Amino acid sequence: MPHSETESLPLLQAQSLCFARNDEAIFGPLDFELRPGDVVLIEGDNGSGKTTLLKVLSGLLEPSSGNVLLHGVPLTLAKLSHQVALLGHLPGLKLELSALENLRFATGMGGIRPGITPRLALASVGLEGYGDVPLRTLSAGQRKRVALARLLLVPAALWLLDEPYANLDREGIELVNRLLDNHAHRGGAALITSHGAYAFTSGMPRRIALRPAA
């Protein structure tokens, strides 16, 4: 595929995407796309499948039907570690390791974005000086900030964020908005879930409403 054609493709496409569990429809069919600079909010009641959708889009769950394309490539063929960063309800950090050790482990798995280091990433989320502190001694909000620092390090253009504002104070909420804004301006895109009306970066985000499958 020519380079110019690749650049014109959406970062993410969902085509007639459906998911069912034990023959019970959870969501779908969904059709949407994310292009560079997009920040999109997933809306829906509890149990509507917001977390499940992010797992399907990240490759952790197989859809019941439909397709997910990353840069025009089917999800099953894409190299997820370099294209998608998923932040779930659990931060996915090892409590016995320090903040820096967790971040270095993450970059060893998925590579590192040029121009940043683990220490710079920690400073960017307000944790300068906490690099050698074991995660088990940090608060839930501080652990969330370490997880956000990990997002800054990985080269993935697509962020899938499940409740990124949870366990954060007002300053932390503003931090998330700033990170989303900067990511969008770098040409990245983000799909997020939130129970609060915090997902505002450069204006009102586009919204996807999840409803039970027909």
N, C-alpha and C positions, 0 to 999 in steps of 0.2 A: 504493500500500500504506500503510495507516495507520501512524503513527509507533510506536504501542505494539506493533503486530504486527512491525514491523521489528526493534525492540529484543528481541523474544522469539526471533528466529531465531538459529541458530548463526552464529558468524563464518565458519566453514568447514564444508562438507559434501562428502564424497567418496561417490559413489553407484556401486557396481559398477565401480569404477575399475580399468582394466587397461592395461598398456603392453607392447608387443612391439617388438623390433628385428630387422629382417631375418627376419620370421616366427617369431622365437624369443621365447617368452613370458618377460618379465622379472619381472613381479609381477601380482597380482590374481586374482580380483576383490577390491577393498577397499571396505569400507563403514565410515566413521567420521565423527565430527564434533568440532569444537572450539568451546567456548563461552567467554564472557568468564571469565578467571581460570584457564583450563586451561593446564598445561604438560605436553606429551606427548612421550615419547621413542620414536623409531623404532629398533627392534632388527632385526638381521639379519646374516648372514654377509657377508663381502666379496663383492661382485658380486650381492647380493640386490636391488639397485635402490634403496637409500636415497637416494642423491644424485639419481637419476633421478626418484624420487617428488617430491622437493622442486621439481625443475624443472617437472614436470607441474603441480604445485599453484600454481606462480608464473606459469604461462602460457608458459614458455620452450620447452616441448615439448607436443605434442598427444597426448592419451591415445589408445590404440588403440580403447577403448570406455569407456563410463561417463561420468559427469558430475562436474564440480567447481562448487560453488556458493559464492559469497561473499555473506554476508548474504542468502541466498536468490536471488541473481542469478547466472545462468550466467557462468562465467569469461570467456568471449569478450566479454561485454558490460560487465564490471566495469572500473573505473578503477584499475588495479593500483598505479600510483604512489602513490595515497593510501590504499590498503587493505592492501597486502602489502609487507613488507620482507624481502628475501632476502639472507642472508649465506652465500656459498659458500666453497669451499676457498680460492679466490683472493679477496683482500679487495676487489678492484675499485677500487683507488686509483691515482692517477697519481703515480709516484715523483718526477717532476721538480717537482711542486707541494709546497707546505708542507701541514702538517696542517690549518691553518685554511682554506687555499684549497680543499683537497679537501672539507671539510665545507660550505663556502659553496656550492660547485658542487652538492653533493647536495641542499641545501635549495632551490636555485634550480630543480632538476628536479622535486622532489616536495613542496615546501612545508615548513613547519616547525611543530613542535608548540608550542603556546603555553607561555610561561613559561620558556623555555630559549634559550640562545644557543650558538653554536659554542664559545666560550671556556669557558662553564659545562660543556658536554658533555665537553670535554677534561679539565677539572678533575675531573669525576665519574669518569673512568676512570684517574685518576692521572697525567695528562700535563699538568698545569699548568706553564706556562713553555715548552712544546714547540710552541706554535702556529705559530711562524714557521720551524720547522726543516724542511728538505726531507725528504720521506718516504724518499728513497734513503739517508739517513744514519741512519735508525732501525733498530732490530733487528726481527726477525720478530714478536716479542711486542709491541713497541711499535706496529707497524703494525696488528696485530690489535686493539689497544686503540683506535686511531683508527677502525677499522671499527666497533667497538662504540659509540664515541661517535656515529657516524653514525646508529646505531639509535635513540639517545636523541633525536635531532633530528627524525626524520621522524614524521609523524602516524599511521603505519600501526598498526592495532590487532593485526594478525596478523604475527608474526615466524616466518620459516622459516630455521632456522639449521643449516648443515651443518658439523659438527665445530667448534663455537664454542670448545671448550677447547684446540684444537690450538695449539702454540707458546706456551702460557701456563704460567707457574709456578704454585705453589700459591696465591699471592696473586691471580693472574689468574683462576684457577679460581673462587675465592671471589667475585671481582668479577662473573663471569658469572652465578653463582647469585644474587647480590644484584640484578643488573639484571633477571633473569628474575622474581624475586620481586616487585620493584617494578612491573614491567610487568603482571604478573598482578593485583596489587592495584589498579592503575589501570583494570582492566577489559579488558586485552589478553589475548592468548593466544599461545602459542609451540609450534611443532613442531620438534623438534631431533633430530639424529643425534649419536651419540657412541660411541667405542670404549671409553671409560672409564666408571666408575660415579660420575660427577660430577653428574648431572642431578637434584639434589635441592634443592628450594626449600622450600616449606612442606609437608614430608612427601614420601612416595614418589610420583613422577610416574606417570601412566597410561602404559601401554606399548602400542605397536602392533608386532606381529611380522610382518616381511615374509617371505613364502615364495614360491617359484616358482609361477607361475600354473598352474592345473590344466589 
